[in-house]
Amino acid sequence: MSANERIGYMIVIKDPSTDAYSYGVPNVDDAPTALYLSLGDAKRALQATATRFDSFIPVAYGQAYPYEKTTFEQQLAANPFAMYGWGIIVDEEDTDEHVRVGFGLLKVMVS
């Protein structure tokens, strides 16, 4: 993206089981489906989304491979997507069934 292009941010889920970067809009109750023009607003919405999962595992930025030498902000500046963490969803009918959903921010061009 060039310096003249406007950038927006979307909260997306990422499927880590594929080599292709496929993103989707999360379908979590009350999770915002919006394009944020401010990184600060996007990060606040991302933090709020994390609380809507049954539990949440944050990325260990600055602590664990492959993120030990970077931050969320550096990752997002250098790439179109930065992983924020994994939300855990527990099946209400079968509490032994858990789904782990990776999510973060995706940079998109605003025209």
N, C-alpha and C positions, 0 to 999 in steps of 0.2 A: 504494500500500500504506500502510495506516495504521500508526501507531507500535505498536499492540497486536498486529499480525500478525507472525508469525515468518517470516523469510526464509531460504531455502536457495539454494544455487548449484549449477548443473549445467554441466558442460563440454558445449558443443554446437557443431555446425558450422552455418554460415550460408550460404545460397545467395545470392550477391550479384547473380545474373542476374535476380532478380525484385523487383518493388516490394513484394510481400508479404513480411513477415518470416517466413520459414519456417526452422525450426530442426530439426536432427536429431542423433541420438546418433552420435558418431564410431565407425567400425568399424576402428580401428587396433589392431594387436596390442598387448596389455597396456595399452591405454588404459582408465583407470578409468571404469566406468559407475556413478556414485553421485550421491547428493544430499548436498552438504556443508552443514553448519549453520554453519560458520565460514568467513569470507572467507579467512583465512590458509590453512586446509587446502585450500580450493578453488584458491587461487593456486598452492600447492605442487604440487597434482595437475596443474594447467594447465601449469606449467613442465615437469613430467615428461612430459606428453603431447607437448609440443613436441619433445622429444628422440627421440620414436618415429617421426617422419617422416624421410624420406630427407634433407630439408633443411628449413629453417624461415626465414621472413621475418617479423620482428616488425613490428607497427604502429609507426610513427615518432611516438609520443606526444611532444608538446612540440617537435617538429621540422618536421613536414610537414602540409599541408592534407589533410583537414579536422581534424586532431588537434593542430595546433601550439599551441593555447592550452588544452590540457586534459591530463589524465593518465588512465590506465586506471581508477584508483579514482574519479575525478570522473565519468568517462563512465558507470561502473556505478552510481554514486549517483543520477545524473540520468535514467538510462534502464534499461529492463529487460534490456538486453544490452550488453556491451562487447566489442569485437573485440580479440583478443590478437595475432593474426597469421595467417599462411598457412603451412600445411604443404604440402610438395611430396612427392608420391608418384611414383616412377619405375616404369613397367611393367617387370617383370623380363624379359619376352620381347622387348619393343621399347623399348630404352633411350632412343629419341627421343621416346617418349610420356610426357608428364608431366601430372599432375593437380594443380591448385592448390586447396587446401581451406581456406577461411576458418573460423576457430574462435575461441571465446572463452567467456565466462561468461554464463549466463542466470540472472536472479533469478527464483525461483519462490516462491509462497506455500506455507507448510507449515501444514497444519491438523491 
